[in-house]
């Protein structure tokens, strides 16, 4: 199996800003989590059942931020509008 390719939050934000053709504003990553519950057996035999939480990542997206941080990029810097510049 190949090694995973990892991205920083800023790299993801930049790629998503470019993908959605956003040219203005500070945009950052957000993750929407869900929560569910089930009973699990630690031994697999079903004799020691305990409640457990399941926290799936439902969606990953962009949201506007007021200022730049480790989750966000300035769209005007990472994806300038070439029509306005030229």
DRENPA-3360 file (N, C-alpha, C; in nm, 2 decimals, always signed):
BEGIN
1 = XXXXXXXX = +0.08/-0.12/+0.00/+0.00/+0.00/+0.00/+0.09/+0.12/+0.00 ~ +0.05/+0.22/-0.08/+0.13/+0.34/-0.09/+0.12/+0.43/+0.03 ~ +0.22/+0.51/+0.06/+0.22/+0.60/+0.17/+0.11/+0.71/+0.15 ~ +0.04/+0.75/+0.25/-0.06/+0.85/+0.23/+0.01/+0.99/+0.19 ~ -0.07/+1.07/+0.12/-0.02/+1.20/+0.09/-0.10/+1.30/+0.18 ~ -0.02/+1.37/+0.26/-0.08/+1.46/+0.36/-0.08/+1.60/+0.31 ~ -0.18/+1.68/+0.36/-0.20/+1.82/+0.33/-0.21/+1.89/+0.46 ~ -0.16/+2.01/+0.46/-0.18/+2.10/+0.58/-0.32/+2.16/+0.56;
9 = XXXXXXXX = -0.38/+2.22/+0.66/-0.51/+2.29/+0.65/-0.50/+2.40/+0.54 ~ -0.39/+2.48/+0.54/-0.37/+2.59/+0.45/-0.37/+2.53/+0.30 ~ -0.30/+2.42/+0.28/-0.30/+2.36/+0.15/-0.43/+2.32/+0.10 ~ -0.51/+2.26/+0.20/-0.65/+2.22/+0.16/-0.73/+2.34/+0.13 ~ -0.72/+2.45/+0.22/-0.80/+2.57/+0.19/-0.77/+2.63/+0.06 ~ -0.64/+2.64/+0.03/-0.60/+2.69/-0.10/-0.65/+2.61/-0.22 ~ -0.65/+2.48/-0.21/-0.70/+2.40/-0.32/-0.85/+2.42/-0.34 ~ -0.92/+2.43/-0.22/-1.06/+2.44/-0.23/-1.10/+2.58/-0.28;
17 = XXXXXXXX = -1.03/+2.68/-0.24/-1.06/+2.82/-0.29/-1.04/+2.82/-0.44 ~ -0.93/+2.76/-0.49/-0.91/+2.75/-0.64/-1.02/+2.67/-0.71 ~ -1.06/+2.56/-0.65/-1.16/+2.47/-0.70/-1.29/+2.54/-0.72 ~ -1.33/+2.63/-0.63/-1.45/+2.70/-0.63/-1.44/+2.84/-0.70 ~ -1.32/+2.87/-0.75/-1.29/+3.00/-0.82/-1.33/+3.12/-0.73 ~ -1.28/+3.12/-0.61/-1.30/+3.23/-0.52/-1.18/+3.32/-0.52 ~ -1.20/+3.45/-0.54/-1.09/+3.54/-0.55/-1.08/+3.65/-0.44 ~ -1.18/+3.65/-0.35/-1.18/+3.75/-0.25/-1.21/+3.69/-0.11;
25 = XXXXXXXX = -1.16/+3.75/-0.01/-1.19/+3.71/+0.13/-1.10/+3.61/+0.18 ~ -1.11/+3.60/+0.31/-1.03/+3.50/+0.39/-1.12/+3.38/+0.41 ~ -1.07/+3.26/+0.36/-1.15/+3.14/+0.37/-1.07/+3.03/+0.44 ~ -1.14/+2.95/+0.52/-1.07/+2.85/+0.59/-1.15/+2.72/+0.60 ~ -1.09/+2.62/+0.64/-1.14/+2.48/+0.65/-1.24/+2.47/+0.77 ~ -1.35/+2.40/+0.74/-1.44/+2.36/+0.85/-1.47/+2.21/+0.83 ~ -1.50/+2.15/+0.94/-1.54/+2.01/+0.94/-1.67/+1.99/+1.02 ~ -1.77/+1.93/+0.95/-1.89/+1.91/+1.02/-1.89/+1.76/+1.07;
33 = XXXXXXXX = -1.90/+1.75/+1.20/-1.90/+1.62/+1.27/-2.05/+1.58/+1.30 ~ -2.07/+1.45/+1.30/-2.20/+1.39/+1.35/-2.17/+1.32/+1.48 ~ -2.27/+1.26/+1.54/-2.24/+1.18/+1.65/-2.34/+1.07/+1.66 ~ -2.30/+0.95/+1.69/-2.39/+0.84/+1.70/-2.34/+0.75/+1.81 ~ -2.42/+0.65/+1.85/-2.38/+0.57/+1.96/-2.42/+0.42/+1.93 ~ -2.35/+0.34/+1.99/-2.37/+0.19/+1.98/-2.32/+0.12/+2.10 ~ -2.35/+0.00/+2.12/-2.29/-0.08/+2.22/-2.19/-0.17/+2.16 ~ -2.07/-0.18/+2.22/-1.96/-0.27/+2.16/-1.91/-0.36/+2.27;
41 = XXXXXXXX = -1.85/-0.47/+2.22/-1.79/-0.57/+2.31/-1.64/-0.55/+2.29 ~ -1.57/-0.53/+2.40/-1.42/-0.52/+2.40/-1.36/-0.65/+2.36 ~ -1.41/-0.76/+2.41/-1.35/-0.89/+2.38/-1.40/-0.96/+2.25 ~ -1.51/-0.91/+2.20/-1.56/-0.97/+2.08/-1.65/-1.08/+2.10 ~ -1.67/-1.12/+2.23/-1.75/-1.23/+2.27/-1.89/-1.19/+2.31 ~ -1.92/-1.06/+2.32/-2.05/-1.01/+2.35/-2.08/-1.02/+2.50 ~ -1.99/-1.05/+2.58/-2.02/-1.06/+2.73/-1.98/-0.94/+2.80 ~ -1.91/-0.85/+2.75/-1.86/-0.73/+2.82/-1.90/-0.60/+2.74;
49 = XXXXXXXX = -2.03/-0.59/+2.71/-2.08/-0.48/+2.63/-2.07/-0.35/+2.70 ~ -2.03/-0.25/+2.63/-2.02/-0.11/+2.68/-2.07/-0.01/+2.58 ~ -2.13/+0.10/+2.62/-2.17/+0.21/+2.53/-2.05/+0.27/+2.47 ~ -2.06/+0.31/+2.34/-1.95/+0.38/+2.27/-2.00/+0.49/+2.18 ~ -1.93/+0.59/+2.16/-1.96/+0.70/+2.07/-1.90/+0.68/+1.93 ~ -1.97/+0.72/+1.83/-1.91/+0.71/+1.69/-1.92/+0.86/+1.64 ~ -1.81/+0.91/+1.60/-1.80/+1.05/+1.56/-1.75/+1.06/+1.41 ~ -1.84/+1.05/+1.32/-1.80/+1.05/+1.18/-1.78/+1.20/+1.13;
57 = XXXXXXXX = -1.69/+1.22/+1.04/-1.68/+1.35/+0.97/-1.78/+1.35/+0.86 ~ -1.88/+1.43/+0.87/-2.00/+1.44/+0.77/-1.96/+1.51/+0.65 ~ -1.89/+1.63/+0.66/-1.85/+1.70/+0.55/-1.73/+1.79/+0.58 ~ -1.66/+1.83/+0.48/-1.55/+1.92/+0.49/-1.57/+2.03/+0.39 ~ -1.55/+2.15/+0.43/-1.58/+2.27/+0.35/-1.50/+2.39/+0.38 ~ -1.55/+2.50/+0.32/-1.49/+2.63/+0.34/-1.59/+2.72/+0.41 ~ -1.53/+2.81/+0.50/-1.62/+2.92/+0.56/-1.53/+3.04/+0.56 ~ -1.60/+3.16/+0.56/-1.53/+3.28/+0.57/-1.47/+3.30/+0.71;
65 = XXXXXXXX = -1.35/+3.36/+0.72/-1.29/+3.39/+0.84/-1.27/+3.54/+0.85 ~ -1.26/+3.60/+0.96/-1.23/+3.74/+0.98/-1.08/+3.77/+0.95 ~ -1.00/+3.68/+1.00/-0.85/+3.71/+0.98/-0.78/+3.58/+0.95 ~ -0.67/+3.59/+0.89/-0.59/+3.47/+0.85/-0.54/+3.39/+0.98 ~ -0.54/+3.26/+0.97/-0.49/+3.17/+1.07/-0.44/+3.04/+1.01 ~ -0.41/+2.94/+1.09/-0.35/+2.82/+1.04/-0.46/+2.74/+0.96 ~ -0.58/+2.77/+0.96/-0.69/+2.70/+0.89/-0.72/+2.78/+0.76 ~ -0.68/+2.90/+0.74/-0.74/+2.99/+0.64/-0.63/+3.05/+0.55;
73 = XXXXXXXX = -0.68/+3.09/+0.43/-0.59/+3.16/+0.33/-0.67/+3.28/+0.28 ~ -0.59/+3.38/+0.23/-0.65/+3.49/+0.17/-0.67/+3.46/+0.02 ~ -0.79/+3.45/-0.03/-0.82/+3.41/-0.17/-0.75/+3.51/-0.27 ~ -0.74/+3.63/-0.23/-0.68/+3.73/-0.33/-0.53/+3.70/-0.35 ~ -0.47/+3.64/-0.25/-0.33/+3.60/-0.26/-0.31/+3.47/-0.33 ~ -0.39/+3.37/-0.29/-0.36/+3.23/-0.34/-0.44/+3.21/-0.48 ~ -0.54/+3.29/-0.51/-0.61/+3.27/-0.63/-0.65/+3.41/-0.69 ~ -0.56/+3.49/-0.73/-0.59/+3.63/-0.77/-0.68/+3.62/-0.90;
81 = XXXXXX = -0.77/+3.72/-0.91/-0.86/+3.73/-1.03/-0.78/+3.79/-1.15 ~ -0.74/+3.70/-1.24/-0.66/+3.74/-1.35/-0.73/+3.84/-1.44 ~ -0.86/+3.84/-1.45/-0.94/+3.94/-1.53/-0.93/+4.08/-1.47 ~ -0.93/+4.09/-1.34/-0.92/+4.22/-1.28/-0.78/+4.27/-1.29 ~ -0.68/+4.18/-1.28/-0.54/+4.22/-1.28/-0.49/+4.27/-1.42 ~ -0.55/+4.21/-1.52/-0.50/+4.24/-1.66/-0.59/+4.33/-1.73;
% end
